[in-house]
C-alpha cells in the first residue's frame, strides 16, 4: 500500500486514540449544566435500558437471545431506528426509550375491565388477540403535565398549566412505527405465532387517576377522583389503525404473507425505568392462549 499521510504509529499503547487536545475547563457548576443538557437527549436512557435487558438475559442464560441496541431497519425506503430489540424465540420485544421532563397522567374508570390486545403473526397474516387480563391496568387516555419538586403543577401563565399532549402520543406512535418495521423484516418461518410486543421505557413518573364514571356531571366534567397514585407500569390501548391494518390501502406483505388484520386496538406497555427489571417477567408471561 502506498502511504499518503506519512508514517503512523505501530504501537497502539502510544497512540492518541481521539486526538486529545487537553482537558476542557468549565466554570464552576457548568459541568452539571452540561450533564443536564446531555441527559435530556435520551441516549443515556437508551444505554440504561439496553444494560438492564442484557443483564436480565445473561442471568437467565439467554445465549443468543440478547438485546440489540439502536437497530436500523430499511422500511419503505426509509431508515427506522429501533432503540432496543430483543427476541426470546416466542416474542419480539420492541423498546422505545423516551426521556422527558413531564409526568405522564393516565385516566382509568374503575368500573371498566382491563384488556390486552396482543399483536401476533399467523398463517393468514397479522392478527390481534383481545382478552381480559388480571395482570395489568389498561388505559386509553393520557396527559403530560409538568410537576415541580414540591409537587406543584407548573404554569405557563397565571391560568394555564404546562401540559403536552404529544409527549405521550408521540412515543406511542413511534414505538408502533418501529414495531411495524420489525414485523416487515421478520422471515416467514419466524413470523407464525410470534408475538410482537411494543414497550415504552421512560423516566417519567406514571400517575394513575382512577375515577368512577358516575362522577361525571352534565357538563362532561369529572367531579371527583377515586385514587391518585404513582405506578411503575401500565398498558395503553390505542384506538387507532396502524398501517398494516387497513386493507383499503395498497396491499403489501408483512412477514412474507398478506396482512389481513382488521382489529383496531393495539396494546403498548409503558414502564418507568426504575420498574423495568421487575415488570419484564410479567410481560414475558403474556401469551395469546390465556383467557380470563
C-alpha positions in Angstrom: 0.0 0.0 0.0 1.3 3.4 -0.9 1.0 5.7 2.2 -0.3 9.2 1.5 -0.2 10.7 5.0 3.2 9.7 6.4 4.1 7.0 8.9 1.5 6.0 11.5 2.3 4.7 15.0 2.6 1.0 15.1 2.4 0.7 18.9 -1.2 1.3 20.0 -0.1 1.9 23.6 1.4 5.2 22.5 -1.4 6.2 20.1 -3.6 9.2 20.8 -6.9 7.5 20.5 -9.1 10.5 19.9 -6.7 13.4 19.1 -6.8 14.8 22.7 -6.0 18.5 22.8 -6.2 18.8 26.6 -8.9 18.8 29.3 -11.8 21.2 28.8 -12.1 23.6 31.7 -15.6 24.8 32.6 -16.6 27.3 35.1 -18.0 26.1 38.5 -21.4 24.5 38.1 -21.2 24.3 34.3 -20.2 20.6 34.3 -23.5 19.9 35.9 -25.3 22.0 33.3 -23.5 20.1 30.6 -24.7 16.8 32.1 -28.2 18.1 32.3 -28.2 19.0 28.6 -26.7 15.7 27.6 -29.2 13.7 29.6 -32.1 15.4 28.0 -31.2 13.9 24.6 -32.2 10.4 25.8 -29.2 8.5 24.5 -28.1 7.7 28.1 -31.6 6.3 28.9 -31.3 4.0 25.8 -28.0 2.8 27.2 -29.6 2.1 30.6 -32.5 0.2 29.0 -30.0 -1.9 27.0 -27.9 -2.7 30.0 -30.9 -3.8 32.1 -32.1 -6.1 29.3 -28.7 -7.5 28.7 -28.1 -8.3 32.3 -31.6 -9.9 32.6 -31.0 -12.0 29.5 -27.5 -13.0 30.6 -28.7 -14.0 34.1 -31.4 -16.2 32.5 -28.8 -17.9 30.3 -30.3 -16.2 27.2 -27.4 -17.2 24.9 -28.3 -15.8 21.5 -31.4 -14.0 23.0 -29.5 -10.8 23.7 -30.8 -7.3 23.0 -29.7 -5.3 20.0 -29.1 -1.6 20.6 -30.1 1.0 18.0 -31.0 -1.4 15.2 -31.5 0.3 11.9 -34.2 -1.1 9.6 -34.8 -0.1 6.0 -38.5 0.2 5.9 -40.4 1.5 2.8 -37.1 3.1 1.6 -36.5 5.0 4.9 -34.2 4.1 7.8 -36.1 3.4 11.0 -34.1 3.3 14.2 -35.3 0.9 16.9 -33.8 1.8 20.3 -33.6 -1.8 21.5 -34.9 -5.1 20.1 -35.0 -8.4 22.0 -36.1 -11.8 20.6 -36.7 -14.6 23.0 -37.8 -17.1 20.4 -41.5 -16.6 21.1 -41.8 -12.9 21.4 -40.0 -10.0 19.8 -39.8 -7.0 22.1 -39.5 -3.5 20.6 -38.3 -1.0 23.2 -38.6 2.8 22.7 -36.7 4.8 25.3 -38.4 8.2 26.0 -36.7 10.9 28.0 -39.0 13.7 29.2 -39.4 16.5 31.7 -43.1 15.7 32.1 -45.0 13.4 34.3 -47.5 11.2 32.4 -51.0 11.1 33.8 -53.5 8.3 32.8 -57.2 8.1 33.4 -58.9 4.8 34.4 -62.6 4.2 35.0 -62.6 1.7 37.9 -65.8 0.1 36.6 -64.2 -0.8 33.2 -62.3 -4.1 32.8 -58.7 -4.4 31.8 -57.9 -5.7 28.4 -54.8 -6.7 26.4 -54.6 -6.6 22.6 -51.5 -8.6 21.6 -50.1 -8.5 18.1 -49.0 -11.8 16.6 -48.3 -13.4 13.3 -50.4 -16.2 11.8 -50.6 -18.2 8.6 -53.3 -15.8 7.4 -51.3 -12.7 8.3 -51.1 -10.4 11.2 -53.6 -10.8 14.0 -54.5 -9.1 17.3 -55.6 -11.3 20.2 -58.0 -9.5 22.5 -58.5 -10.8 26.1 -59.2 -9.5 29.6 -56.3 -9.5 32.0 -55.8 -9.5 35.8 -52.1 -8.8 35.4 -52.2 -5.2 34.1 -54.2 -2.0 34.4 -55.2 -0.8 30.9 -55.9 2.8 30.0 -56.6 4.8 26.8 -56.4 8.4 27.9 -53.4 10.5 28.8 -51.9 13.9 29.5 -48.3 15.0 30.2 -48.0 17.6 32.9 -45.1 19.4 34.4 -44.8 18.9 38.2 -42.1 20.6 40.3 -40.1 19.1 43.1 -42.6 20.4 45.7 -45.4 18.5 44.0 -47.0 21.6 42.4 -48.2 21.8 38.8 -46.0 24.2 36.8 -47.9 27.0 35.0 -47.1 28.7 31.7 -49.2 31.6 32.6 -51.3 32.5 35.7 -54.2 30.4 34.4 -52.7 27.8 32.1 -50.7 24.8 33.3 -47.8 23.5 31.4 -49.0 20.4 29.6 -48.1 18.4 26.4 -50.4 16.1 24.6 -47.9 14.9 22.1 -45.3 13.8 24.7 -47.1 10.5 25.3 -48.8 10.1 22.0 -45.5 10.8 20.1 -43.8 8.0 22.0 -46.7 5.6 21.3 -46.8 6.3 17.6 -43.0 6.0 17.4 -42.9 2.6 19.0 -45.7 1.3 16.8 -43.8 2.5 13.8 -40.7 0.7 15.0 -42.9 -2.4 15.6 -44.2 -2.2 12.0 -40.6 -2.0 10.7 -39.6 -5.0 12.8 -42.6 -7.0 11.5 -41.8 -6.1 7.9 -38.3 -7.7 8.1 -39.4 -10.9 10.0 -38.9 -14.0 7.9 -42.0 -16.2 7.3 -40.6 -19.1 9.4 -40.2 -16.8 12.4 -43.4 -14.9 11.8 -46.0 -17.6 12.5 -47.3 -17.5 16.1 -44.6 -14.9 17.0 -45.9 -12.2 19.3 -44.7 -8.6 18.8 -44.5 -6.6 22.0 -44.1 -2.7 21.8 -42.7 -1.3 25.1 -42.0 2.3 26.0 -39.5 2.8 28.8 -39.4 6.3 30.3 -38.1 8.3 33.1 -41.5 10.0 33.5 -43.5 9.5 36.7 -46.5 7.4 35.7 -49.6 8.7 37.5 -52.8 6.7 37.5 -56.0 8.6 38.1 -58.8 6.2 39.0 -62.4 7.5 38.9 -66.0 6.4 38.9 -67.7 7.1 35.6 -70.8 8.0 37.5 -69.0 11.1 38.9 -69.0 12.8 35.5 -71.5 15.7 35.5 -73.9 17.1 32.8 -71.1 19.3 31.5 -68.8 16.4 30.9 -66.5 17.3 33.9 -65.1 14.8 36.3 -66.2 15.9 39.8 -64.3 13.5 42.0 -61.1 11.4 41.8 -61.2 8.0 43.5 -57.5 7.5 43.8 -54.3 9.2 42.6 -51.1 7.2 42.7 -47.7 6.7 41.1 -47.4 3.3 39.3 -44.4 1.5 37.8 -46.1 0.3 34.6 -49.4 0.0 32.8 -50.9 -0.9 29.4 -52.0 1.8 26.9 -54.6 0.6 24.4 -54.6 2.9 21.4 -57.7 3.0 19.3 -56.0 3.7 16.1 -55.5 1.9 12.8 -51.8 1.3 12.1 -50.6 1.0 8.5 -50.7 -2.8 8.4 -54.4 -2.9 9.5 -56.1 -1.1 6.7 -57.0 -3.4 3.9 -58.2 -0.4 1.9 -54.6 0.8 1.5 -52.4 -0.7 -1.2 -51.6 -4.3 -0.5 -48.1 -5.2 0.8 -46.6 -8.2 2.5 -45.9 -8.5 6.3 -43.6 -11.3 7.2 -43.9 -12.5 3.6 -47.6 -13.2 4.0 -50.5 -11.0 3.1 -51.8 -8.9 6.0 -55.5 -9.3 6.9 -55.8 -7.9 10.4 -58.7 -5.6 10.8 -58.8 -5.1 14.6 -58.2 -1.5 15.6 -56.9 -1.7 19.2 -53.2 -2.3 19.9 -51.6 -2.6 23.4 -48.4 -0.7 24.2 -46.7 -1.4 27.5 -45.5 1.8 29.3 -42.9 1.3 32.0 -40.9 3.6 34.3 -37.2 2.8 34.0 -37.0 2.1 37.8 -39.6 -0.7 37.4 -38.3 -2.3 34.2 -36.5 -5.2 35.7 -39.5 -6.0 37.9 -42.1 -6.0 35.2 -40.2 -7.8 32.4 -41.2 -11.4 33.6 -44.8 -10.3 33.8 -44.8 -9.0 30.2 -42.9 -12.1 29.0 -45.6 -14.3 30.6 -48.4 -12.9 28.4 -49.5 -15.1 25.5 -52.3 -15.3 23.0 -53.7 -18.5 24.6 -54.6 -17.4 28.1 -58.2 -16.3 28.7 -59.9 -14.9 31.8 
